[in-house]
Amino acid sequence: MKRRIFNYSVILITLIFISFSCGEDFNIYVAPPSPVNIPNAITFNPNLKYETITDVDGNIYKTIAIGKHTWMAENLRVTKFRNGDKIPFIPRNKDWANEDMWAGDGNLGLCVYNNKNNKDSIARYGLLYGVLAIKDTRCIAPLGWHIATEKEWSDLLGDTTLTFRGTQWVSSIITDKTKLNNSGLTLLPSGGRGSSGDFGCRGVLFQVYVSMALINIYSNYYQKINGQLLKFTGEGHIGYSIRCVKDE
């Protein structure tokens, strides 16, 4: 009995030593659930008419017609490509950072903010995707839809009569609540994942990938400053949200 206890002790000490000496992450991560459909996760504009679209996982999104385009009014949260292949799940910082992002490749994968599979949070903010998942020819957007292009975003932002903030972007500057999110697009500050694998900017920035062409994917930042939604362009090899537009 003493020898057995001794052997177990040696094994335990060895595992602890390996853990600390190698710096390994022994957390057990579980891929985000899908579909996630929670009707009241987002407060939409009650004065507008929304339709719906369903992705390959069975996630149901509200959509809104704005001008000549129909947009998803929620961030994408799909975990598969159109053909049913799973999009790789990359939870660990070291795996995300080890991808050769600065050489122009990026991540073929997805993650959930802070690696926390809170269904309410996923329903509200969606998932974050690497650039190669977006470039993949198996297509991440639902059938009949595509990743919003620079021109489509520019058309929106160029219309000064539209507001895009969801209820969590309320500013004291907007006193007339009927003008809040009058576009129905409901952009919430979902944040993103940096090249080192760290998460940040939730509650501050809406960060989204923009597609000009299959081989040219980059990111835009939309930030609330003094009550206004401003656009910044950043490098496109991080983990950001996705918004889709219906094919014409």
QUIGISUL-V654883 format. One record per residue. N is the residue number from 1. NEAR is the number of other ideal C-beta (glycine too) atoms within 8 Angstrom. D_LAST is the distance of its C-alpha to the last C-alpha in whole Angstrom. Layout:
n-><N;N>
near-><NEAR;NEAR>
d_last-><D_LAST;D_LAST>
//
This chain:
n-><1;2;3;4;5;6;7;8;9;10;11;12;13;14;15;16;17;18;19;20;21;22;23;24;25;26;27;28;29;30;31;32;33;34;35;36;37;38;39;40;41;42;43;44;45;46;47;48;49;50;51;52;53;54;55;56;57;58;59;60;61;62;63;64;65;66;67;68;69;70;71;72;73;74;75;76;77;78;79;80;81;82;83;84;85;86;87;88;89;90;91;92;93;94;95;96;97;98;99;100;101;102;103;104;105;106;107;108;109;110;111;112;113;114;115;116;117;118;119;120;121;122;123;124;125;126;127;128;129;130;131;132;133;134;135;136;137;138;139;140;141;142;143;144;145;146;147;148;149;150;151;152;153;154;155;156;157;158;159;160;161;162;163;164;165;166;167;168;169;170;171;172;173;174;175;176;177;178;179;180;181;182;183;184;185;186;187;188;189;190;191;192;193;194;195;196;197;198;199;200;201;202;203;204;205;206;207;208;209;210;211;212;213;214;215;216;217;218;219;220;221;222;223;224;225;226;227;228;229;230;231;232;233;234;235;236;237;238;239;240;241;242;243;244;245;246;247;248>
near-><4;5;6;7;8;8;8;8;8;8;8;8;8;8;8;8;8;9;9;7;6;6;5;6;7;5;6;4;8;5;6;13;8;11;9;11;8;8;4;5;7;11;5;11;9;4;4;8;3;10;9;8;11;8;11;10;10;9;12;8;12;11;13;13;8;11;7;3;11;9;14;13;12;10;12;16;14;13;12;11;12;11;5;6;7;7;14;8;12;12;8;10;9;8;10;17;9;5;12;6;11;6;5;6;8;12;13;10;13;15;13;13;13;5;9;7;9;6;9;8;10;15;11;9;11;12;14;13;16;15;14;11;14;13;10;10;5;8;7;14;10;11;5;5;11;9;14;12;11;8;6;10;12;8;11;13;8;6;8;4;4;10;10;11;13;10;8;8;11;7;9;5;6;11;5;6;6;6;7;12;13;10;10;12;12;12;11;12;13;14;13;15;13;10;9;7;11;7;9;8;9;10;6;8;11;11;15;12;15;13;13;8;5;7;5;7;13;11;14;13;11;13;10;11;6;5;8;6;12;8;9;8;7;10;6;10;12;14;12;12;16;14;11;13;14;11;6;3>
d_last-><74;75;74;71;70;71;68;65;66;66;63;61;63;61;58;58;59;56;54;55;56;53;51;48;46;47;45;43;39;37;33;31;31;28;26;27;27;29;28;30;29;27;28;25;25;26;25;22;20;18;16;17;15;18;18;20;23;23;22;21;19;18;15;14;12;13;13;9;8;9;12;14;17;19;20;19;23;22;25;24;21;19;22;24;26;27;26;30;31;33;36;38;39;40;38;35;37;38;35;35;33;34;34;31;30;29;29;28;28;28;30;31;32;36;36;36;35;35;32;32;31;29;27;27;26;25;26;26;25;26;24;25;23;20;20;21;19;20;17;18;14;14;12;9;9;10;13;12;13;16;14;12;16;17;15;17;20;20;20;24;24;22;24;22;26;26;30;31;31;33;35;38;36;34;36;34;32;30;28;28;24;23;20;20;18;22;23;26;28;28;30;29;32;33;34;38;36;37;35;35;33;32;33;33;29;26;25;21;20;18;16;16;16;17;21;21;21;23;23;23;26;26;29;31;33;36;33;30;27;27;26;27;26;28;28;26;28;29;28;25;22;19;16;12;9;6;4;0>
//
